[in-house]
Amino acid sequence: MVKFDGRDVVYSSDLPVLVGRTEIGKQVEVGVIREGKGKTLKVKIGELPEKEVAAGEEPTAPAEAPQNRLAVVVEKLTDEQRSQMELEKRGVLVRQVQKGPAAEAGIRTGDVILMINNKDVTDVAKFEAIVKDLPGNKMVPVLIQRRNSPVFLAMKIGDDD
C-alpha cells in the first residue's frame, strides 16, 4: 500500500491533495512500492513557487518547438547522467520548457521526468506515447527528479492541448 504521512493513498489523484494540506517544511514518511517491494522514504515538504524558471531560461522562446501536448522537449539520458543521478531504467531529461502544462506544473529545464500518470517513462518514445494518451481536462501526477531528489507535481492537460 502506498502511504503519505501515515495515510493510505488509494488513487493517484489523492496525493497532490495530501501534499497540499501538509505544512511547508514538515518532514513526512512516504510509503512507495519499488520493483514490487515496499519502501519508506522521508521527504521534506517544500513550497512550489507559482512561476519558477531556472536562471537564464526563457520558457516562451525555445530554440526547438516542442511537438507534444506538454510543450517540452526531452532527450535520452546519457549513461553518465544515469550514473550521477542513480537512475537505472527510467527517465528522460527535460531540455526545454515552453509555456504550457509542464511549465504551469513547475517542470523546468534540467529536470528528469520519471513517471507521468503513474506510468514509467523509460525513453523518449515511451514519453511521447504516454503524453499522447493523457486524459484531457484532468489532473495527472508527474514524478520528476530535481537535484537528485524525487518531486511529485500535479499537471493539468487541457481538452484540446
C-alpha positions in Angstrom: 0.0 0.0 0.0 1.3 3.5 -0.9 1.2 5.9 2.1 1.8 9.6 2.7 2.4 10.8 6.3 0.6 7.7 7.6 -2.4 8.0 5.3 -3.3 5.5 2.6 -3.1 6.8 -1.0 -5.7 4.8 -2.8 -5.9 6.9 -6.0 -3.0 8.9 -7.6 -5.3 12.0 -7.5 -5.3 11.8 -3.7 -1.6 12.5 -3.4 -1.5 16.2 -4.6 -4.3 17.0 -2.1 -2.5 15.3 0.8 0.8 17.1 -0.1 -1.0 20.4 -0.5 -2.5 20.1 3.0 0.8 19.5 4.6 2.7 22.2 6.4 5.7 23.6 4.4 9.0 22.4 6.0 7.5 19.3 7.6 9.3 16.1 7.1 7.0 13.2 6.4 7.3 9.5 5.6 6.1 8.3 2.2 5.5 4.6 1.6 6.2 3.6 -2.0 6.5 0.4 -4.0 9.7 -0.1 -6.0 10.2 -3.3 -8.0 7.4 -5.0 -6.1 8.8 -4.2 -2.7 7.5 -1.7 -0.1 10.0 1.1 0.8 9.6 4.1 3.2 11.2 7.4 2.2 11.5 10.6 4.3 10.7 13.7 2.4 10.6 17.4 3.4 7.7 19.4 2.1 8.7 22.5 0.1 6.8 25.3 -1.4 6.3 25.3 -5.2 6.6 28.9 -6.5 4.0 30.0 -8.9 6.5 30.9 -11.6 9.8 29.2 -11.2 12.2 29.3 -14.1 15.9 28.2 -14.0 18.3 31.2 -14.2 18.8 32.3 -17.7 16.0 30.2 -19.1 13.3 31.7 -21.3 10.3 29.3 -21.3 8.4 31.2 -24.0 11.2 31.2 -26.7 12.9 27.8 -27.0 15.3 27.1 -29.9 13.3 24.0 -30.8 9.5 24.0 -30.8 8.0 21.1 -28.7 5.8 18.7 -30.7 3.8 17.4 -27.7 0.9 18.4 -25.5 3.1 19.3 -22.5 5.1 21.9 -24.5 8.5 20.4 -23.6 11.5 19.0 -25.4 13.0 15.9 -23.8 16.0 13.8 -24.6 17.6 10.5 -23.7 19.7 10.4 -20.6 23.4 9.6 -21.2 25.0 6.7 -19.3 27.0 9.3 -17.3 23.8 11.2 -16.3 22.1 8.0 -15.3 25.1 7.1 -13.1 25.2 10.5 -11.5 21.5 10.5 -10.7 21.4 6.8 -9.7 18.7 6.1 -12.3 18.8 2.7 -13.9 15.9 2.1 -16.2 13.7 5.2 -16.5 13.7 8.9 -17.1 14.1 11.5 -19.8 15.9 14.8 -19.4 13.9 18.0 -19.9 15.9 20.1 -22.4 13.5 22.9 -23.0 10.2 24.1 -21.5 7.8 26.3 -23.3 4.6 28.0 -21.9 2.1 25.2 -21.4 1.0 22.4 -19.0 4.5 21.3 -18.0 5.7 24.9 -17.2 2.5 25.6 -15.2 3.1 22.4 -13.2 6.6 23.6 -12.3 8.7 21.4 -14.6 12.0 23.1 -15.5 14.9 22.6 -17.8 17.2 20.0 -16.3 14.5 18.1 -14.5 14.2 14.3 -15.2 10.7 13.1 -15.9 10.4 9.6 -14.3 6.6 8.9 -14.4 3.5 10.5 -15.9 0.1 9.4 -14.7 1.6 6.5 -12.8 3.4 5.2 -15.9 7.2 4.8 -16.1 8.9 7.0 -18.6 11.7 4.7 -19.9 12.7 6.6 -23.0 11.7 9.4 -25.4 9.3 7.2 -27.4 7.6 6.0 -24.2 7.3 9.6 -23.0 5.6 10.6 -26.3 3.2 7.7 -26.2 2.2 8.4 -22.6 1.7 12.1 -23.3 -0.4 11.4 -26.4 -2.8 9.3 -24.3 -3.1 11.6 -21.4 -6.7 12.4 -20.5 -7.9 15.9 -21.3 -9.1 18.3 -18.6 -7.9 16.2 -15.7 -5.1 16.5 -13.2 -2.3 13.9 -13.6 0.6 13.1 -11.3 4.1 13.6 -12.6 7.2 12.3 -10.8 10.4 14.2 -11.6 13.8 14.1 -10.2 15.4 17.5 -9.5 18.9 17.8 -8.0 18.8 14.1 -7.1 15.5 14.4 -5.2 12.2 13.0 -6.3 9.3 15.5 -6.6 5.7 14.8 -7.3 3.9 17.5 -9.3 0.3 17.8 -10.5 -0.3 18.7 -14.1 -3.5 19.6 -15.9 -3.8 18.9 -19.6 -6.5 21.0 -21.4 -9.2 19.4 -23.6 -7.5 20.0 -26.9 -3.9 20.7 -25.9 
